[in-house]
Amino acid sequence: MKPVLKMSVLAATILLAVGCQDEKTSAPAETAEPAAVEQPAATEAAKAFESDDQKAAYAIGASLAQYLSANLEQQKELGLDLKKEDVLAGVTDVFAGNSRMSQEETQQALQDLDQRVSDMMTTKAKEEAEKNTKAGDDFRAEFEKQEGVKKTESGLLYQVETEGEGEMPKATDTVQVHYSGTLIDGTEFDSSYKRNQPATFPLNQVIPGWTEGVQLMPVGSKFKFVIPPELAYGSQANPSIPANSTLVFEVELLDIVKAEQDAEATADQ
C-alpha cells in the first residue's frame, strides 16, 4: 500500500511543495504522462505572459494543482472520494473572500479527515497483514512437503542444495555470505549477488531465522530457507516487505570471519 498523505498534512506542506524540486520529483509516476502530453501547449502559452511575475504566479498554481492531483489520486486507494472540483471550489471561494467555512470549521473538518484516514489505514493494514499471514501459512505447508525439506522446532524450514564440508558457525561468529531474498510470490527484495559483493555481518545481529539457519550450515554450503514472519520482521512493514511476510532466502555460506580477519579488514579500510 502506498503511503497516503492526509489532507491536513497536505495543506501544511503545499507552500513547501511549490518551491521544492525534490517534492516535485516525488510525485507518483501516473502524473508524468499527462504533464508530458500538455508540455508543448504550456510552452506556447508561456510566451503570452505579460511579465515574469505573472508567469511565476501561474507556475505556482500549476505546481499546486499537480501536487494536489497526485495526492488526491492516492486517497482513492483508501476509498476516499475527494473530488478535484470541490478542492478547486474551496480555493476559489477563499481567494474571493467568500469561504463557506470559518477557520475553526475548516480545521475541524481536516481533523475529522485525519481520523478517518487513520482508521481506514489501520483497517487496511490489518486486512493486508491477515492476508499475508494466510498466504505464508499455505506456502510453508506446501514447501514442507518437498523432498529434503526439514523443519526446526521454531518453525524454520530449510532445504540443503549444496552440502559443504567446512566448519559450522556459532551465533557469536561473523560470517560472509552470498544470498538472495524474495517474497513468496518471487518478488526479490534483496540480493548480494546483484551487488556482486558478499555480505559480512555478526550472526547474532540479523533476523532470528538467519541466526538459527546459518548455524546449520557448514562453510561451503548453500541452503534454501523459508522463514515464517515471527522469525523475520513480523508485523513490521517496509516498502519492500509487507507485514507478516514469509520470506524465502537462498544462502551460500562462504566463510566464518575470524577475529584476525576482522582486524585486517579494519586496518585495510
Order of alpha helices (4+ residues) and beta strands (2+ residues): alpha-alpha-alpha-alpha-alpha-alpha-beta-beta-beta-beta-alpha-beta-alpha-beta-beta-alpha
